[in-house]
Amino acid sequence: MSQGSNPRARFLRCLVIVSTLLPGLLGAQEQDTAGHASATEKEIIAIENLKNDAMQKGDTKVLEQIYGDSLLFVNARGHLLTKNDRMKEFDSGNIKYVSFRQGEYRFHIYGNTVVLTGIACSVVDYHGTLNRIPRRFTSTYVKLDGHWRFVAHQATLVSDQKAEDLQYCSN
């Protein structure tokens, strides 16, 4: 079955588009930070750092606090995972971060929703296969009950470039 006709893949593409466009369609204004980090950006970066550290350590207790209950996580291989699926991967040892580096963040802030894009140059052991290919990602955070929650993520391999060819990954 081709990916174009796969209902799950179509749903996932729609989810990413909706999570990116919905705040704008509802009349929210994107915040212009004019080159300096806003308080929201600083909060999200702190959570990203905490999440990334927990992912490297396989610390599911911390990830349970950060991940929203309705998390939809699409990894670089196109697998759609829920919060429960992600926790099982860490608990089983099927995912290990050998090295971890992420950055080139761009923020799109719409009130209580943040769409974050960036690049990951980490080495990941996923079910016994090492992935060294850089990935671009889109993550969505929503503020629920006063706390930012990681609710959606999608990663895409940067297959046409080697890590050393990307400015962020070569530093």
Secondary structure, DSSP 8 states (H G I E B T S, - for coil): --GGG-HHHHHHHHHHHHHHHHHHHTT------TTS--HHHHHHHHHHHHHHHHHHHT-HHHHHHHEEEEEEEE-TT--EEEHHHHHHHHHHT-EEEEE--EEEEEEEEETTEEEEEEEE--EEEETTEEE-S-EEEEEEEEEETTEEEEEEEEEEE-TTS-GGGSHHHH-
